[in-house]
């Protein structure tokens, strides 16, 4: 059993044993403190806004951009918090229960999946159902080199990181917009307007990535964990991940050796790491292979360390880092 699957079972167990009790008890307590919730008002919202709970930043961003002034969005994952291992508190469970809508990505955060399943939220928007998910592992994009897939390294698991592909993320946005219009038809025209603006930004970003990565010295890049599979496939690149889809799994000695050999053979110059997990392994491999290190942000949250203040700014920073590492001409 992989590390990620163990975590998923533990998270599911925690929710199944405590979720129902927390849902009932805390909802009553918060109701007494606030006097009413969004769902108790005559129009379904206490302040006239659609109350949306998002599972983590990429879902929060879409809800905010499409919903605009007509929504109030709260994220279950705080800035700087690694989303894969999120545990739902009793307060968050009650918050979810009283929301008008939830936007989440099924199979990324097991605790969220279980909390959503147990909640009575009328509008449940699962991003995973709004585009096509694929299976990725340590190696993405068709690279021919063999590698070890021992314990701790996932190979061929369903990859949830769809937001790192502007095209797939745009497809998710379209589905979110459609769901919000259905939940709040009074403001459908504004949701359409906001979605149109967002659609253009996704198209422009896709164009910049296509042109920016079309002519490079190498097509191979090394990352801490396999978060960039969809991006790699979209733009004809090959991602080689130190770990699998689980950012905190440990690579085997054979995998490390393979990466060092591959880096030399394919002219790889850089090992990318990210801000929300340890960079120790990435820097060790880079040091042993005489490679540079840089940040490639999976945009699972925005913090003071992020190279940008929102999704599009960080994606632009990622493009710049990739162009430098791949030797773009």
C-alpha positions as a Python dict, from the first residue, in 0.01 Angstrom:
ca = {
    (1, 'X'): (0, 0, 0),
    (2, 'X'): (139, 343, -95),
    (3, 'X'): (197, 624, 149),
    (4, 'X'): (-84, 827, -5),
    (5, 'X'): (-333, 539, 22),
    (6, 'X'): (-244, 487, 387),
    (7, 'X'): (-308, 854, 454),
    (8, 'X'): (-637, 839, 268),
    (9, 'X'): (-759, 546, 477),
    (10, 'X'): (-655, 714, 801),
    (11, 'X'): (-824, 1038, 697),
    (12, 'X'): (-1139, 854, 595),
    (13, 'X'): (-1144, 672, 926),
    (14, 'X'): (-1114, 995, 1121),
    (15, 'X'): (-1403, 1150, 933),
    (16, 'X'): (-1631, 845, 947),
    (17, 'X'): (-1599, 810, 1324),
    (18, 'X'): (-1612, 1174, 1423),
    (19, 'X'): (-1763, 1362, 1129),
    (20, 'X'): (-2130, 1295, 1199),
    (21, 'X'): (-2112, 1393, 1563),
    (22, 'X'): (-1914, 1707, 1488),
    (23, 'X'): (-2153, 1798, 1209),
    (24, 'X'): (-2456, 1790, 1433),
    (25, 'X'): (-2309, 1932, 1754),
    (26, 'X'): (-2102, 2212, 1606),
    (27, 'X'): (-2368, 2328, 1362),
    (28, 'X'): (-2605, 2381, 1653),
    (29, 'X'): (-2336, 2565, 1850),
    (30, 'X'): (-2241, 2799, 1568),
    (31, 'X'): (-2605, 2863, 1492),
    (32, 'X'): (-2657, 2979, 1848),
    (33, 'X'): (-2353, 3208, 1830),
    (34, 'X'): (-2440, 3374, 1500),
    (35, 'X'): (-2817, 3379, 1533),
    (36, 'X'): (-2857, 3260, 1175),
    (37, 'X'): (-2656, 3122, 885),
    (38, 'X'): (-2666, 3178, 513),
    (39, 'X'): (-2906, 2888, 471),
    (40, 'X'): (-3159, 3025, 724),
    (41, 'X'): (-3238, 3347, 537),
    (42, 'X'): (-3548, 3373, 323),
    (43, 'X'): (-3345, 3385, 1),
    (44, 'X'): (-3104, 3113, 118),
    (45, 'X'): (-2831, 3367, 206),
    (46, 'X'): (-2803, 3591, 511),
    (47, 'X'): (-2640, 3879, 321),
    (48, 'X'): (-2770, 3814, -27),
    (49, 'X'): (-2445, 3649, -134),
    (50, 'X'): (-2395, 3286, -228),
    (51, 'X'): (-2198, 3125, 55),
    (52, 'X'): (-1934, 2898, -103),
    (53, 'X'): (-1686, 2669, 70),
    (54, 'X'): (-1382, 2577, -141),
    (55, 'X'): (-1155, 2282, -62),
    (56, 'X'): (-824, 2457, -143),
    (57, 'X'): (-678, 2749, -336),
    (58, 'X'): (-737, 2646, -703),
    (59, 'X'): (-1105, 2587, -625),
    (60, 'X'): (-1126, 2905, -417),
    (61, 'X'): (-975, 3108, -701),
    (62, 'X'): (-1232, 2993, -955),
    (63, 'X'): (-1523, 3056, -719),
    (64, 'X'): (-1398, 3407, -643),
    (65, 'X'): (-1321, 3500, -1003),
    (66, 'X'): (-1649, 3372, -1143),
    (67, 'X'): (-1868, 3466, -848),
    (68, 'X'): (-1729, 3815, -809),
    (69, 'X'): (-1930, 4038, -575),
    (70, 'X'): (-2218, 3793, -555),
    (71, 'X'): (-2036, 3526, -354),
    (72, 'X'): (-1863, 3484, -21),
    (73, 'X'): (-1589, 3221, -49),
    (74, 'X'): (-1410, 3041, 234),
    (75, 'X'): (-1130, 2789, 185),
    (76, 'X'): (-1091, 2480, 403),
    (77, 'X'): (-715, 2483, 338),
    (78, 'X'): (-528, 2777, 485),
    (79, 'X'): (-241, 2954, 300),
    (80, 'X'): (81, 2760, 353),
    (81, 'X'): (-100, 2441, 453),
    (82, 'X'): (-14, 2131, 247),
    (83, 'X'): (-358, 2034, 108),
    (84, 'X'): (-304, 1661, 52),
    (85, 'X'): (-315, 1577, 424),
    (86, 'X'): (-583, 1823, 533),
    (87, 'X'): (-792, 1722, 833),
    (88, 'X'): (-1136, 1878, 875),
    (89, 'X'): (-1209, 2046, 1208),
    (90, 'X'): (-1548, 2041, 1376),
    (91, 'X'): (-1589, 2411, 1299),
    (92, 'X'): (-1514, 2354, 930),
    (93, 'X'): (-1757, 2064, 919),
    (94, 'X'): (-2032, 2292, 1050),
    (95, 'X'): (-1927, 2566, 808),
    (96, 'X'): (-1958, 2323, 521),
    (97, 'X'): (-2298, 2209, 642),
    (98, 'X'): (-2439, 2563, 638),
    (99, 'X'): (-2293, 2662, 300),
    (100, 'X'): (-2495, 2713, -17),
    (101, 'X'): (-2232, 2546, -234),
    (102, 'X'): (-1902, 2361, -214),
    (103, 'X'): (-1631, 2349, -481),
    (104, 'X'): (-1382, 2066, -435),
    (105, 'X'): (-1162, 1820, -623),
    (106, 'X'): (-1253, 1463, -543),
    (107, 'X'): (-971, 1222, -453),
    (108, 'X'): (-722, 1496, -367),
    (109, 'X'): (-826, 1545, -4),
    (110, 'X'): (-996, 1235, 145),
    (111, 'X'): (-1119, 1420, 454),
    (112, 'X'): (-1294, 1676, 233),
    (113, 'X'): (-1451, 1404, 20),
    (114, 'X'): (-1603, 1239, 326),
    (115, 'X'): (-1720, 1565, 480),
    (116, 'X'): (-1889, 1668, 154),
    (117, 'X'): (-2055, 1326, 123),
    (118, 'X'): (-2200, 1360, 475),
    (119, 'X'): (-2311, 1720, 433),
    (120, 'X'): (-2646, 1845, 309),
    (121, 'X'): (-2500, 2114, 83),
    (122, 'X'): (-2743, 2162, -204),
    (123, 'X'): (-2483, 2249, -470),
    (124, 'X'): (-2182, 2018, -472),
    (125, 'X'): (-1935, 2101, -750),
    (126, 'X'): (-1672, 1832, -805),
    (127, 'X'): (-1397, 1966, -1031),
    (128, 'X'): (-1287, 1611, -1114),
    (129, 'X'): (-1617, 1557, -1293),
    (130, 'X'): (-1577, 1868, -1508),
    (131, 'X'): (-1275, 1752, -1711),
    (132, 'X'): (-1091, 1429, -1793),
    (133, 'X'): (-845, 1294, -1538),
    (134, 'X'): (-550, 1080, -1641),
    (135, 'X'): (-303, 847, -1472),
    (136, 'X'): (44, 979, -1405),
    (137, 'X'): (328, 873, -1183),
    (138, 'X'): (697, 950, -1142),
    (139, 'X'): (748, 975, -1515),
    (140, 'X'): (522, 1176, -1746),
    (141, 'X'): (533, 1270, -2110),
    (142, 'X'): (669, 956, -2272),
    (143, 'X'): (1033, 949, -2160),
    (144, 'X'): (1182, 612, -2246),
    (145, 'X'): (1421, 563, -1955),
    (146, 'X'): (1326, 290, -1710),
    (147, 'X'): (1301, 360, -1340),
    (148, 'X'): (1234, 188, -1014),
    (149, 'X'): (875, 190, -887),
    (150, 'X'): (928, 49, -540),
    (151, 'X'): (734, 128, -227),
    (152, 'X'): (670, 500, -182),
    (153, 'X'): (679, 578, -554),
    (154, 'X'): (340, 579, -719),
    (155, 'X'): (318, 478, -1081),
    (156, 'X'): (1, 502, -1287),
    (157, 'X'): (-217, 661, -1019),
    (158, 'X'): (-497, 903, -1109),
    (159, 'X'): (-345, 1249, -1112),
    (160, 'X'): (-558, 1525, -953),
    (161, 'X'): (-335, 1821, -1052),
    (162, 'X'): (-559, 1939, -1337),
    (163, 'X'): (-530, 2308, -1251),
    (164, 'X'): (-169, 2318, -1373),
    (165, 'X'): (-295, 2269, -1729),
    (166, 'X'): (-463, 2598, -1832),
    (167, 'X'): (-688, 2414, -2076),
    (168, 'X'): (-819, 2162, -1823),
    (169, 'X'): (-846, 2427, -1554),
    (170, 'X'): (-1047, 2635, -1799),
    (171, 'X'): (-1282, 2340, -1853),
    (172, 'X'): (-1332, 2318, -1478),
    (173, 'X'): (-1405, 2692, -1467),
    (174, 'X'): (-1678, 2651, -1729),
    (175, 'X'): (-1843, 2384, -1515),
    (176, 'X'): (-1820, 2597, -1202),
    (177, 'X'): (-1979, 2890, -1384),
    (178, 'X'): (-2264, 2671, -1504),
    (179, 'X'): (-2325, 2539, -1151),
    (180, 'X'): (-2323, 2888, -999),
    (181, 'X'): (-2575, 3012, -1256),
    (182, 'X'): (-2803, 2724, -1168),
    (183, 'X'): (-2766, 2784, -795),
    (184, 'X'): (-2811, 3161, -828),
    (185, 'X'): (-2994, 3237, -1155),
    (186, 'X'): (-3061, 3596, -1046),
    (187, 'X'): (-2697, 3682, -1115),
    (188, 'X'): (-2641, 3451, -1412),
    (189, 'X'): (-2553, 3738, -1645),
    (190, 'X'): (-2273, 3854, -1418),
    (191, 'X'): (-2139, 3500, -1383),
    (192, 'X'): (-2132, 3475, -1763),
    (193, 'X'): (-1947, 3806, -1788),
    (194, 'X'): (-1689, 3702, -1529),
    (195, 'X'): (-1642, 3366, -1699),
    (196, 'X'): (-1586, 3533, -2035),
    (197, 'X'): (-1303, 3741, -1889),
    (198, 'X'): (-1152, 3435, -1723),
    (199, 'X'): (-1184, 3232, -2044),
    (200, 'X'): (-972, 3488, -2229),
    (201, 'X'): (-704, 3481, -1959),
    (202, 'X'): (-682, 3101, -1982),
    (203, 'X'): (-655, 3117, -2362),
    (204, 'X'): (-382, 3381, -2342),
    (205, 'X'): (-187, 3181, -2083),
    (206, 'X'): (-211, 2868, -2298),
    (207, 'X'): (-78, 3061, -2597),
    (208, 'X'): (218, 3196, -2399),
    (209, 'X'): (308, 2848, -2275),
    (210, 'X'): (285, 2701, -2627),
    (211, 'X'): (509, 2961, -2780),
    (212, 'X'): (740, 2989, -2481),
    (213, 'X'): (814, 2615, -2465),
    (214, 'X'): (805, 2530, -2834),
    (215, 'X'): (1178, 2561, -2899),
    (216, 'X'): (1395, 2443, -2610),
    (217, 'X'): (1732, 2271, -2575),
    (218, 'X'): (1576, 1985, -2375),
    (219, 'X'): (1221, 1874, -2303),
    (220, 'X'): (1293, 1702, -1971),
    (221, 'X'): (1257, 1857, -1627),
    (222, 'X'): (1290, 1714, -1275),
    (223, 'X'): (1044, 1798, -997),
    (224, 'X'): (998, 1711, -631),
    (225, 'X'): (670, 1527, -690),
    (226, 'X'): (463, 1444, -996),
    (227, 'X'): (238, 1749, -997),
    (228, 'X'): (310, 1872, -1350),
    (229, 'X'): (199, 1576, -1558),
    (230, 'X'): (-88, 1754, -1730),
    (231, 'X'): (128, 2057, -1803),
    (232, 'X'): (403, 1834, -1944),
    (233, 'X'): (164, 1653, -2177),
    (234, 'X'): (-4, 1974, -2289),
    (235, 'X'): (324, 2134, -2400),
    (236, 'X'): (526, 1835, -2519),
    (237, 'X'): (753, 1805, -2217),
    (238, 'X'): (862, 1517, -1993),
    (239, 'X'): (836, 1544, -1618),
    (240, 'X'): (1063, 1323, -1411),
    (241, 'X'): (954, 1328, -1048),
    (242, 'X'): (1171, 1244, -749),
    (243, 'X'): (861, 1124, -566),
    (244, 'X'): (528, 1007, -705),
    (245, 'X'): (198, 1194, -674),
    (246, 'X'): (247, 1203, -296),
    (247, 'X'): (481, 1498, -227),
    (248, 'X'): (614, 1350, 98),
    (249, 'X'): (693, 995, -14),
    (250, 'X'): (1058, 889, -18),
    (251, 'X'): (1234, 790, -341),
    (252, 'X'): (1433, 468, -354),
    (253, 'X'): (1809, 466, -402),
    (254, 'X'): (1758, 321, -750),
    (255, 'X'): (1523, 604, -842),
    (256, 'X'): (1779, 862, -732),
    (257, 'X'): (2051, 694, -940),
    (258, 'X'): (1821, 680, -1241),
    (259, 'X'): (1747, 1049, -1212),
    (260, 'X'): (2114, 1140, -1194),
    (261, 'X'): (2192, 931, -1504),
    (262, 'X'): (1890, 1069, -1689),
    (263, 'X'): (1984, 1428, -1604),
    (264, 'X'): (2325, 1382, -1761),
    (265, 'X'): (2193, 1200, -2068),
    (266, 'X'): (1914, 1451, -2140),
    (267, 'X'): (2101, 1768, -2057),
    (268, 'X'): (1889, 1855, -1757),
    (269, 'X'): (2024, 2160, -1575),
    (270, 'X'): (1781, 2210, -1288),
    (271, 'X'): (1601, 2019, -1013),
    (272, 'X'): (1277, 2193, -920),
    (273, 'X'): (1137, 2197, -569),
    (274, 'X'): (831, 2364, -415),
    (275, 'X'): (761, 2584, -116),
    (276, 'X'): (509, 2375, 81),
    (277, 'X'): (725, 2061, 126),
    (278, 'X'): (1087, 1996, 219),
    (279, 'X'): (1349, 2074, -44),
    (280, 'X'): (1609, 1847, 118),
    (281, 'X'): (1592, 1560, -133),
    (282, 'X'): (1585, 1792, -434),
    (283, 'X'): (1893, 1980, -315),
    (284, 'X'): (2075, 1655, -233),
    (285, 'X'): (2017, 1516, -583),
    (286, 'X'): (2109, 1849, -741),
    (287, 'X'): (2431, 1863, -539),
    (288, 'X'): (2532, 1507, -627),
    (289, 'X'): (2461, 1561, -998),
    (290, 'X'): (2606, 1913, -1007),
    (291, 'X'): (2270, 2065, -1105),
    (292, 'X'): (2099, 2392, -1018),
    (293, 'X'): (1781, 2418, -811),
    (294, 'X'): (1480, 2642, -861),
    (295, 'X'): (1113, 2667, -762),
    (296, 'X'): (833, 2526, -976),
    (297, 'X'): (516, 2604, -784),
    (298, 'X'): (224, 2355, -797),
    (299, 'X'): (2, 2645, -684),
    (300, 'X'): (-174, 2450, -411),
    (301, 'X'): (-176, 2768, -204),
    (302, 'X'): (-52, 3128, -218),
    (303, 'X'): (187, 3243, 54),
    (304, 'X'): (446, 3514, 106),
    (305, 'X'): (698, 3282, -60),
    (306, 'X'): (493, 3249, -377),
    (307, 'X'): (627, 3415, -691),
    (308, 'X'): (305, 3600, -752),
    (309, 'X'): (-16, 3693, -575),
    (310, 'X'): (-258, 3474, -771),
    (311, 'X'): (-283, 3176, -1006),
    (312, 'X'): (-194, 3357, -1328),
    (313, 'X'): (104, 3542, -1183),
    (314, 'X'): (252, 3221, -1041),
    (315, 'X'): (190, 3036, -1368),
    (316, 'X'): (383, 3312, -1547),
    (317, 'X'): (668, 3266, -1297),
    (318, 'X'): (658, 2891, -1360),
    (319, 'X'): (683, 2951, -1734),
    (320, 'X'): (985, 3174, -1685),
    (321, 'X'): (1153, 2910, -1464),
    (322, 'X'): (1082, 2633, -1716),
    (323, 'X'): (1214, 2838, -2009),
    (324, 'X'): (1538, 2902, -1822),
    (325, 'X'): (1581, 2539, -1710),
    (326, 'X'): (1496, 2392, -2051),
    (327, 'X'): (1714, 2635, -2245),
    (328, 'X'): (1438, 2808, -2440),
    (329, 'X'): (1550, 2989, -2754),
}
